[in-house]
């Protein structure tokens, strides 16, 4: 899977089994102890980058504290976006793929996120607004939006509520929209990108105002 060939994996992306059920099965079969990103990549080898990105983004739907997850998964999601944009196979640095994550905490996080994902999955319907999913130019815009969401996910606001959740929702809806050919889901992905940007602007503006007011109170 981690090669430099020019075609993306597409086998098995769309199956009769729902995505939520598929993810639940994967979570149930995860090994105990420590797990690496390389092992997760093997699990998704035949299912494509979009399905893998949904899986990686799921953990950000709930507030969990798993050391290294935001860096490892965030980097992987960003490189998935680059692989899709340039139509290359996914390549990840060995340093990232070899880092271990506590499997029990990861499984607990996914189990908390799956009920939320089941609700999101009900919103999606295949083949809505086909002009958004079947034309080349909108497809390029969606890929760039995916990269933007991945970059927003990696910004150092993880300690702030919803700072990871909003871009994760964008990634999930953009990916599901592409998988199911659902233009409505893709539009929701763009909406959550915009919401993330506005939220971060509010945080920066609020923080700057607080610092300015604190500066004004200093006895100089």
JODAGI-V172242 format. One record per residue. N is the residue number from 0. RES is the residue in three letters. SS is DSSP state (H for helix, E for strand, L for the rest). NEAR is the number of other ideal C-beta (glycine too) atoms within 12 Angstrom. Layout:
n: [N	N]
res: [RES	RES]
ss: [SS	SS]
near: [NEAR	NEAR]
This chain:
n: [0	1	2	3	4	5	6	7	8	9	10	11	12	13	14	15	16	17	18	19	20	21	22	23	24	25	26	27	28	29	30	31	32	33	34	35	36	37	38	39	40	41	42	43	44	45	46	47	48	49	50	51	52	53	54	55	56	57	58	59	60	61	62	63	64	65	66	67	68	69	70	71	72	73	74	75	76	77	78	79	80	81	82	83	84	85	86	87	88	89	90	91	92	93	94	95	96	97	98	99	100	101	102	103	104	105	106	107	108	109	110	111	112	113	114	115	116	117	118	119	120	121	122	123	124	125	126	127	128	129	130	131	132	133	134	135	136	137	138	139	140	141	142	143	144	145	146	147	148	149	150	151	152	153	154	155	156	157	158	159	160	161	162	163	164	165	166	167	168	169	170	171	172	173	174	175	176	177	178	179	180	181	182	183	184	185	186	187	188	189	190	191	192	193	194	195	196	197	198	199	200	201	202	203	204	205	206	207	208	209	210	211	212	213	214	215	216	217	218	219]
res: [UNK	UNK	UNK	UNK	UNK	UNK	UNK	UNK	UNK	UNK	UNK	UNK	UNK	UNK	UNK	UNK	UNK	UNK	UNK	UNK	UNK	UNK	UNK	UNK	UNK	UNK	UNK	UNK	UNK	UNK	UNK	UNK	UNK	UNK	UNK	UNK	UNK	UNK	UNK	UNK	UNK	UNK	UNK	UNK	UNK	UNK	UNK	UNK	UNK	UNK	UNK	UNK	UNK	UNK	UNK	UNK	UNK	UNK	UNK	UNK	UNK	UNK	UNK	UNK	UNK	UNK	UNK	UNK	UNK	UNK	UNK	UNK	UNK	UNK	UNK	UNK	UNK	UNK	UNK	UNK	UNK	UNK	UNK	UNK	UNK	UNK	UNK	UNK	UNK	UNK	UNK	UNK	UNK	UNK	UNK	UNK	UNK	UNK	UNK	UNK	UNK	UNK	UNK	UNK	UNK	UNK	UNK	UNK	UNK	UNK	UNK	UNK	UNK	UNK	UNK	UNK	UNK	UNK	UNK	UNK	UNK	UNK	UNK	UNK	UNK	UNK	UNK	UNK	UNK	UNK	UNK	UNK	UNK	UNK	UNK	UNK	UNK	UNK	UNK	UNK	UNK	UNK	UNK	UNK	UNK	UNK	UNK	UNK	UNK	UNK	UNK	UNK	UNK	UNK	UNK	UNK	UNK	UNK	UNK	UNK	UNK	UNK	UNK	UNK	UNK	UNK	UNK	UNK	UNK	UNK	UNK	UNK	UNK	UNK	UNK	UNK	UNK	UNK	UNK	UNK	UNK	UNK	UNK	UNK	UNK	UNK	UNK	UNK	UNK	UNK	UNK	UNK	UNK	UNK	UNK	UNK	UNK	UNK	UNK	UNK	UNK	UNK	UNK	UNK	UNK	UNK	UNK	UNK	UNK	UNK	UNK	UNK	UNK	UNK	UNK	UNK	UNK	UNK	UNK	UNK]
ss: [L	L	L	L	L	L	L	L	L	L	L	L	L	L	L	L	L	L	H	H	H	H	H	H	H	H	H	H	L	L	L	L	L	E	E	E	H	H	H	H	H	H	H	L	L	L	L	L	H	H	H	H	H	H	H	H	H	H	H	H	H	L	L	L	L	L	L	L	H	H	H	H	H	H	H	H	H	H	H	H	H	H	H	H	H	L	L	L	L	L	L	L	L	H	H	H	H	L	L	E	E	E	H	H	H	H	H	H	H	H	H	H	H	H	H	H	H	H	H	H	H	H	H	L	L	L	L	L	L	H	H	H	L	L	L	H	H	H	H	H	H	H	H	H	H	H	H	H	H	H	H	H	H	L	L	L	L	L	L	L	L	L	L	L	H	H	H	H	H	H	H	H	H	H	H	H	H	H	H	H	L	L	H	H	H	H	H	H	H	H	H	H	H	H	H	H	H	H	H	H	H	H	H	H	H	H	H	H	H	H	H	H	H	H	H	H	H	L	L	L]
near: [29	22	15	13	14	11	18	27	28	18	16	18	26	22	17	8	17	22	37	28	17	32	39	24	19	31	29	15	17	29	21	13	15	21	32	27	38	26	23	39	35	19	25	30	21	18	32	32	43	41	39	41	48	47	44	47	48	45	43	43	36	28	22	28	17	30	16	26	38	33	22	32	42	34	28	41	47	34	34	44	39	26	35	35	24	21	20	22	25	40	22	31	18	12	14	29	26	18	26	23	36	23	23	19	25	38	28	20	34	39	25	21	34	31	18	27	37	21	15	35	31	15	23	34	18	20	19	22	22	19	16	30	30	18	16	13	13	24	25	17	23	41	33	23	37	44	30	30	45	42	26	40	44	30	26	17	27	27	13	20	13	26	28	43	32	35	46	47	40	45	55	48	41	48	45	45	42	40	36	34	28	32	30	25	39	42	28	33	47	30	23	37	35	22	25	36	25	17	27	27	17	19	23	19	14	15	16	14	14	14	14	13	12	11	12	11	10	9	5	5]
